[in-house]
Amino acid sequence: MLVNGKWVAKWDPVQAKDEKGGFVRQTSTFRNWVTPDGSAGPTGTGGFKAEAGRYHLYVALICPWACRTLMARKLKGLEDAITISIVEPELTDQGWRFAAGADPVNGATYMHDLYTKADPQVSGRATVPVLWDKATGTIVNNESAEILRILNTGFGALAKGPDLYPADLAAEIDALNDAIYPALNNGVYRAGFATTQLAYEEAFRDVFATLDALETRLSDGRQWLHGDRFTETDIRAFVTLARFDAAYHGLFKCNLRRLSDYPLLTAYSARVYRLPGIAETVSIDHIKRGYYSIKALNPNGIVPLGPKLDWLVP
Ligand SMILES: N[C@@H](CCC(=O)N[C@@H](CS)C(=O)NCC(=O)O)C(=O)O
C-alpha cells in the first residue's frame, strides 16, 4: 500500500483485521462527484462538470467493484463519453499493473502511480475502480457505489438508458444494497480472507443465507430484484454472482452450494448477462487468472480449468 505517497510493502490482500481475525476493507479516499453543471455533489469538492471525453475509468475485469461501473457505463450509453483502461488480471507485488500502452492517458505502469499523481502524499491501497479527470489530472472518485450513482445521473443529457436509482424505489434499493453488501458482495471476501476459523464461518453463513434469500425473492416470478425495473441493485448482485462458481466457491471456500445449484439465481444471472453490452464486461478468463494469482491463498498460482458455467449463455 501507499504511505505518504511511497509504496511500502509487497502486495498482500489482508492488511487490516478486526478483533476476530475478520477481513476489513478500507474506506475509499477520493469522493468528488461529476455533475451536469460542475457543482459539488453530496461529498467532496465541485469543479467536475460532465463533458464528453473528459473522464477516464480505470478498471480490472477481475474486480466486482470495478465491473459495477463498467456495467453502468454500458447501460447508460456512456461508452463514447468515458474512455477506459483495463489493468492486467494478475496482482503483482506492487498491486495492479498496466500492460504496455494500456494507459494512454497517464502512461502509468502501476495503479499506485495514478494515486500519487493525484495526491503525492496519499496513503492507502491503490484500488480500482478509479474515475479520472483528464482536464485537472486527478482522481474524481474511487468508490464504486458512488461512481455508479455518478454514471446514473451526473452526466446529465450525455447519458441514456434506464434510471438505475429511481426515486420511488430509492429506499428499497438502499435497504437491499445494505443487506447484500456486507453479507454477500463483501461476504465472500470476508470468507476468503478470514484469518480465523470463526471469522470464516460467520462469513460463510452470511453468504449462503443471502443467496437463499435472493433465490426466495425471485420465486414470485419477478425479472429483477426490485420487480420489473432493472436497478443498481441488480448490478451489485450480478458482479458477485458472476464470480461465484469460478472463484468464490473454490478459492474463497464458499462451497456449501454453487450458483448453479440455485435455479432462479442462475436464470437471473443469464438474464443480466444477455443485456446488451454486458457480456463484454464479464471475462471469466481474467476472473480466474486474477483471483487465483492471489499468492496468499494460492501459492503456486495454478488456475483451475473448470467449472462449466451454466449461466454463461450467449
Ligand atoms: N470500496 C472500493 C473497493 C475497491 C476494491 O477493493 N478493489 C480491489 C479489487 S477487487 C482492489 O483494487 N484491490 C487492490 C488492493 O487492495 O491493493 C470500491 O467499491 O470502489
Ligand as a Chemical Component Dictionary entry (heavy atoms), coordinates in Angstrom:
data_LIG
# 
_chem_comp.id                   LIG 
_chem_comp.type                 NON-POLYMER 
_chem_comp.pdbx_formal_charge   0 
_chem_comp.three_letter_code    LIG 
# 
loop_
_chem_comp_atom.comp_id 
_chem_comp_atom.atom_id 
_chem_comp_atom.alt_atom_id 
_chem_comp_atom.type_symbol 
_chem_comp_atom.charge 
_chem_comp_atom.model_Cartn_x 
_chem_comp_atom.model_Cartn_y 
_chem_comp_atom.model_Cartn_z 
_chem_comp_atom.pdbx_ordinal 
LIG N1  N1  N 0 -14.569 0.486  -1.899 1  
LIG C1  C1  C 0 -13.946 0.209  -3.102 2  
LIG C2  C2  C 0 -13.251 -1.151 -3.056 3  
LIG C3  C3  C 0 -12.495 -1.430 -4.297 4  
LIG C4  C4  C 0 -11.525 -2.594 -4.117 5  
LIG O1  O1  O 0 -11.300 -3.102 -3.003 6  
LIG N2  N2  N 0 -10.932 -3.035 -5.234 7  
LIG C5  C5  C 0 -9.959  -4.116 -5.176 8  
LIG C6  C6  C 0 -10.096 -5.066 -6.339 9  
LIG S1  S1  S 0 -11.459 -6.169 -6.237 10 
LIG C7  C7  C 0 -8.560  -3.561 -5.326 11 
LIG O2  O2  O 0 -8.311  -2.746 -6.183 12 
LIG N3  N3  N 0 -7.631  -4.041 -4.502 13 
LIG C8  C8  C 0 -6.250  -3.673 -4.594 14 
LIG C9  C9  C 0 -5.650  -3.591 -3.234 15 
LIG O3  O3  O 0 -6.355  -3.802 -2.241 16 
LIG O4  O4  O 0 -4.434  -3.353 -3.168 17 
LIG C10 C10 C 0 -14.984 0.273  -4.190 18 
LIG O5  O5  O 0 -16.032 -0.378 -4.089 19 
LIG O6  O6  O 0 -14.775 1.007  -5.131 20 
# 
loop_
_chem_comp_bond.comp_id 
_chem_comp_bond.atom_id_1 
_chem_comp_bond.atom_id_2 
_chem_comp_bond.value_order 
_chem_comp_bond.pdbx_ordinal 
LIG N1  C1  SING 1  
LIG C1  C2  SING 2  
LIG C1  C10 SING 3  
LIG C2  C3  SING 4  
LIG C3  C4  SING 5  
LIG C4  O1  DOUB 6  
LIG C4  N2  SING 7  
LIG N2  C5  SING 8  
LIG C5  C6  SING 9  
LIG C5  C7  SING 10 
LIG C6  S1  SING 11 
LIG C7  O2  DOUB 12 
LIG C7  N3  SING 13 
LIG N3  C8  SING 14 
LIG C8  C9  SING 15 
LIG C9  O3  DOUB 16 
LIG C9  O4  SING 17 
LIG C10 O5  DOUB 18 
LIG C10 O6  SING 19 
# 
